[in-house]
Amino acid sequence: MPSPAESTDAESPGPANGSDEMITFDNVSKSWGDNKVLQGLNFHVKPAEKVSIIGPSGSGKTTILRILMTLETPDEGVVTVDGDELWNVAAGQRIPRETKQMRLTRRKIGMVFQQFNLFPHLSAIQNVMEAPVQVLGMSKDEAHERAKDLLDMVGLGEHLNHKPPKLSGGQQQRVAIARAMAMRPKVMLFDEVTSALDPELVGDVLDVIRDLATSTDMTMLLVTHEMRFAEEISDRVVMFDSGIAVEQGPPKKIFKQPDNDRTKKFLRAVLEH
């Protein structure tokens, strides 16, 4: 039997239409009132690339992930995933509530949030099984087998039948990672997944993400304040400030020799904290 990582759709070497990019944001803007969260963002991610997004709170980092999850609607611009348009918005155009294409494209994306958002009345394995059965139409037997493999992978093989209130925060977050993986995404999004954890629980969650980064071909976007971790696992680091990508490049370049003054100031503040 293939491992849970090997059996994801992420085995595909690139987007279905032969594009060189797995994710594209072309001239994407988003505002809330006078607050411009994203300002004409142009941001592309290649298949299998691991990209960490850093920057101060309110700089637009999480908004990128929420637009990819269709939790937020851009005001303008085009967003594609795996060669298919997720959003195509002209300024002032009315947005359809949700299209069939949007739903199909959205299935290619998994996300792990700051809060675990598990169903408290379901066991760990039931939480992981739920979406594959309800959304993908997977049989309960197949979903159970896959959920067990995934929970084994994240180190929770002995906690299959435990409900979230019986699990630590770190264990719940690992269930959330397994749940996202169960949908066999091509793209995984991580939004400050350790920020709600006690410090002693952070390492186990980062270990799981590290394993995914090194053992799968999934495209990964990580919004994080774990700078050392970002330096270790990323192919590219992007520094955001005021809705703009002010600097990006290989981790060693960004963390050791940044060019932008805003990047230098931000890194001094977070690394000396």
C-alpha positions as CSV (number, residue, x, y, z in Angstrom):
1,M,0.0,0.0,0.0
2,P,1.4,3.5,-0.8
3,S,2.0,5.8,2.1
4,P,-0.6,8.5,2.7
5,A,1.8,11.1,1.3
6,E,2.4,9.1,-1.9
7,S,-1.3,8.5,-2.5
8,T,-2.2,12.2,-2.7
9,D,-3.0,13.9,-6.0
10,A,0.2,15.8,-5.3
11,E,2.1,13.1,-7.2
12,S,1.3,15.0,-10.4
13,P,4.4,16.8,-11.6
14,G,2.6,20.0,-12.5
15,P,-0.7,21.7,-13.3
16,A,-3.2,19.7,-15.4
17,N,-3.0,22.1,-18.3
18,G,0.8,22.2,-18.6
19,S,1.2,25.6,-17.0
20,D,4.5,26.4,-15.3
21,E,2.6,27.7,-12.2
22,M,0.5,25.9,-9.7
23,I,-0.9,29.2,-8.1
24,T,-1.1,32.6,-9.7
25,F,-2.3,35.9,-8.4
26,D,-2.4,38.4,-11.2
27,N,-3.2,42.1,-10.2
28,V,-5.2,41.0,-7.2
29,S,-6.5,43.7,-4.9
30,K,-8.6,43.5,-1.7
31,S,-9.8,46.2,0.6
32,W,-12.0,46.6,3.6
33,G,-13.2,50.2,3.5
34,D,-10.1,52.4,3.3
35,N,-7.8,49.5,4.4
36,K,-6.0,48.1,1.3
37,V,-5.2,44.6,2.3
38,L,-3.7,43.6,-1.0
39,Q,-2.6,46.1,-3.6
40,G,-2.4,44.8,-7.2
41,L,-0.6,41.6,-6.0
42,N,1.3,39.6,-8.6
43,F,2.4,36.4,-6.9
44,H,3.1,33.0,-8.6
45,V,4.0,29.6,-7.0
46,K,5.5,26.7,-9.0
47,P,4.3,23.1,-8.6
48,A,5.9,21.4,-5.5
49,E,7.3,24.7,-4.3
50,K,7.4,25.4,-0.6
51,V,6.9,29.1,0.1
52,S,6.8,30.8,3.5
53,I,5.0,34.1,3.8
54,I,6.3,36.4,6.5
55,G,5.5,39.9,7.7
56,P,3.8,41.9,10.4
57,S,0.2,41.4,11.4
58,G,-2.2,43.0,9.1
59,S,0.1,42.9,6.1
60,G,-2.2,40.7,3.9
61,K,-0.6,37.3,4.5
62,T,-3.6,35.4,5.7
63,T,-5.8,37.1,3.1
64,I,-3.9,35.3,0.4
65,L,-4.8,32.0,1.9
66,R,-8.4,33.0,2.5
67,I,-8.8,34.0,-1.1
68,L,-7.4,30.6,-2.2
69,M,-10.0,28.9,0.1
70,T,-12.8,31.1,-1.3
71,L,-13.4,32.5,2.2
72,E,-12.7,36.0,0.9
73,T,-13.6,37.5,-2.5
74,P,-11.0,39.7,-4.2
75,D,-12.1,43.1,-5.4
76,E,-10.1,42.8,-8.6
77,G,-7.7,40.4,-10.4
78,V,-7.4,36.8,-11.5
79,V,-6.4,33.8,-9.3
80,T,-5.7,30.4,-10.8
81,V,-4.9,27.0,-9.2
82,D,-3.6,24.1,-11.2
83,G,-4.3,26.0,-14.4
84,D,-8.0,26.7,-13.6
85,E,-9.4,30.0,-12.7
86,L,-10.6,30.3,-9.1
87,W,-11.4,34.0,-9.4
88,N,-11.6,36.4,-12.3
89,V,-12.8,39.7,-11.1
90,A,-13.0,43.0,-12.9
91,A,-13.3,46.1,-10.7
92,G,-16.9,46.6,-9.8
93,Q,-18.1,43.3,-11.3
94,R,-20.7,41.4,-9.4
95,I,-19.3,38.1,-8.1
96,P,-21.4,34.9,-8.6
97,R,-22.0,33.2,-5.3
98,E,-20.1,30.0,-6.2
99,T,-19.6,28.3,-9.5
100,K,-19.2,24.6,-10.2
101,Q,-15.7,25.2,-11.5
102,M,-14.8,27.1,-8.3
103,R,-16.0,24.1,-6.2
104,L,-13.9,21.6,-8.3
105,T,-10.8,23.8,-8.1
106,R,-11.3,24.4,-4.4
107,R,-11.1,20.6,-3.8
108,K,-7.5,20.7,-4.9
109,I,-6.6,22.9,-1.9
110,G,-6.3,21.9,1.8
111,M,-5.9,24.3,4.6
112,V,-4.8,24.1,8.3
113,F,-6.0,27.0,10.4
114,Q,-4.7,28.6,13.6
115,Q,-7.7,27.1,15.4
116,F,-8.2,23.4,14.9
117,N,-11.9,23.6,14.0
118,L,-12.5,19.9,14.7
119,F,-15.9,18.4,15.3
120,P,-15.9,18.0,19.1
121,H,-18.5,15.2,19.1
122,L,-16.5,13.1,16.6
123,S,-13.4,11.0,17.2
124,A,-10.1,11.8,15.6
125,I,-10.6,9.2,12.9
126,Q,-14.2,10.3,12.3
127,N,-13.0,13.9,11.9
128,V,-10.5,12.8,9.2
129,M,-13.1,10.5,7.4
130,E,-15.9,13.1,7.2
131,A,-14.9,15.2,4.2
132,P,-13.7,12.3,2.0
133,V,-17.1,10.5,2.5
134,Q,-19.3,13.6,2.2
135,V,-17.4,15.6,-0.4
136,L,-15.5,13.0,-2.4
137,G,-18.0,10.2,-2.2
138,M,-15.4,7.8,-0.8
139,S,-16.7,4.6,0.8
140,K,-16.6,4.5,4.5
141,D,-14.2,1.5,4.5
142,E,-11.8,3.3,2.1
143,A,-12.1,6.6,4.1
144,H,-11.4,4.7,7.4
145,E,-8.3,3.0,6.0
146,R,-7.0,6.3,4.7
147,A,-7.8,8.2,7.9
148,K,-6.0,5.5,9.9
149,D,-2.9,5.7,7.7
150,L,-2.9,9.5,8.0
151,L,-3.3,9.5,11.7
152,D,-0.4,7.0,12.0
153,M,1.6,9.3,9.8
154,V,1.1,12.3,12.2
155,G,1.9,10.1,15.2
156,L,-1.6,9.6,16.5
157,G,-2.2,5.9,15.7
158,E,-3.0,5.3,19.4
159,H,-5.6,8.1,19.6
160,L,-7.9,7.1,16.7
161,N,-11.0,6.9,18.8
162,H,-10.3,9.9,21.1
163,K,-12.5,12.9,20.7
164,P,-10.9,16.4,20.5
165,P,-11.5,17.4,24.1
166,K,-9.4,14.4,25.2
167,L,-6.5,15.5,23.0
168,S,-3.8,18.2,23.6
169,G,-3.7,21.3,21.4
170,G,-0.8,19.9,19.5
171,Q,-2.6,16.6,18.9
172,Q,-5.7,18.4,17.7
173,Q,-3.6,20.3,15.3
174,R,-2.1,17.1,13.9
175,V,-5.6,15.7,13.5
176,A,-6.4,18.9,11.5
177,I,-3.4,18.3,9.3
178,A,-4.4,14.7,8.7
179,R,-8.0,15.9,7.9
180,A,-6.7,18.3,5.3
181,M,-4.5,15.6,3.8
182,A,-7.4,13.2,3.5
183,M,-8.8,15.3,0.7
184,R,-5.7,14.5,-1.4
185,P,-4.9,18.2,-2.2
186,K,-2.4,19.4,-4.6
187,V,-1.9,22.6,-2.6
188,M,-1.6,22.8,1.2
189,L,-2.0,26.1,3.1
190,F,-0.9,26.6,6.7
191,D,-2.0,29.7,8.5
192,E,0.1,30.3,11.7
193,V,-0.7,26.7,12.7
194,T,1.4,26.9,15.9
195,S,0.3,30.3,17.2
196,A,-2.5,28.8,19.4
197,L,-0.2,26.1,20.9
198,D,1.7,26.0,24.1
199,P,5.5,26.3,23.4
200,E,6.2,22.7,24.3
201,L,3.7,21.4,21.8
202,V,5.0,23.4,18.8
203,G,7.8,21.0,17.9
204,D,5.6,18.0,17.2
205,V,3.4,19.9,14.8
206,L,6.4,21.4,13.0
207,D,7.9,17.9,12.7
208,V,4.7,16.8,10.8
209,I,4.9,19.8,8.4
210,R,8.6,19.2,7.9
211,D,7.9,15.6,6.9
212,L,5.2,16.7,4.5
213,A,7.6,19.2,2.9
214,T,10.4,16.7,2.4
215,S,8.3,13.6,1.5
216,T,5.6,14.9,-0.8
217,D,5.3,16.9,-4.1
218,M,2.5,19.1,-2.7
219,T,2.7,22.8,-3.3
220,M,2.8,24.4,0.2
221,L,2.2,28.0,1.4
222,L,3.0,28.7,5.0
223,V,2.1,31.9,6.8
224,T,4.3,31.7,9.8
225,H,6.3,33.5,12.5
226,E,8.5,30.5,13.0
227,M,11.4,32.1,11.2
228,R,14.0,29.3,11.8
229,F,11.5,26.7,10.6
230,A,10.7,28.8,7.5
231,E,14.4,29.1,6.7
232,E,14.9,25.4,7.0
233,I,12.0,24.0,4.9
234,S,11.2,26.7,2.3
235,D,12.3,27.0,-1.3
236,R,11.4,30.7,-1.2
237,V,10.4,33.3,1.4
238,V,8.2,36.2,0.7
239,M,8.1,39.3,2.9
240,F,4.8,41.2,3.0
241,D,4.1,44.6,4.2
242,S,0.9,46.8,3.7
243,G,-0.5,44.4,1.1
244,I,2.7,44.3,-1.0
245,A,5.4,41.7,-1.5
246,V,8.3,43.9,-0.6
247,E,11.0,41.3,-1.0
248,Q,11.3,37.6,-1.9
249,G,14.0,35.1,-2.5
250,P,15.8,32.0,-1.2
251,P,15.7,31.6,2.6
252,K,19.4,32.2,3.2
253,K,19.2,35.4,1.2
254,I,16.1,36.8,2.9
255,F,17.2,35.8,6.5
256,K,20.9,36.5,6.2
257,Q,21.2,39.3,3.6
258,P,17.9,41.0,3.0
259,D,17.9,44.0,0.7
260,N,14.7,45.8,1.8
261,D,14.9,48.0,4.9
262,R,11.4,46.9,6.0
263,T,12.5,43.3,5.8
264,K,15.6,44.1,7.9
265,K,13.6,45.9,10.5
266,F,11.0,43.1,10.7
267,L,13.5,40.4,11.1
268,R,15.5,42.2,13.7
269,A,12.3,42.6,15.8
270,V,11.1,38.9,15.5
271,L,14.5,37.3,15.8
272,E,15.6,39.3,18.8
273,H,12.3,38.7,20.6
